[in-house]
Amino acid sequence: MSDHTSSTDSTTSTPAGPQPEPIRFFGTTWVGHDGGYGLRRAGVAAGSLAAAVAGAFVLRFAYEGLAVADVGGFVNGLLVVMFAVCTSIAFGRTWQGFTRRPADPAREDALRSLKAIGFIGSLLAYFLRSLTEAPGEKLLRSEYETALARYEKRRSARTGNPATRKKKPQRP
């Protein structure tokens, strides 16, 4: 063993202060809008719209399969209403998720299957949000700026290392 190795290596240390939370497909480029942020946003918008269109075609083929099977008008109508309701709920929940954290994470987990059925709504929400910002950027930016402000406030309130302070002279 060598005595020259150090356990504190400056290249692997984490920077002081709060770190931004990465966003899917964007990493932390949303903080400074660098690293191809604009191209990533355009790619996410195009990709989510293309996936929504492809999903709509898949649902159309499923509907045509039911029509060929001649299951009846009631089942066809029920299927259309179910997908419309699930899509609107998925859109609303996904859109809300971009602006605030869920109040009840257990409820969001319970709605996961409903959001999977209405996946076109989630994809459309993702598309519309990516036209203006990275999906979830507004929420994460406000949390990050709040954490930075708290960190700076705590840091500025410190007066330095207490061990290096001069001791007050004692009165005789």
Protein Blocks (a to p, Z undefined) as FASTA:
>chain_A
ZZkbcfbdfklpccedjdddddehklmmlmnopghlmmmmmmmmmmmmmmmmmmmmmmmm
mmmmmmmnonojklmmmmmmmmmmmmmmmmmmmmmmmmoccfblmlmmmmmmmmmmmmmm
mmmmmmmmmmmmcehklmmmmmmmmmmmmmmmmmmmpgbjfklpccddddZZ
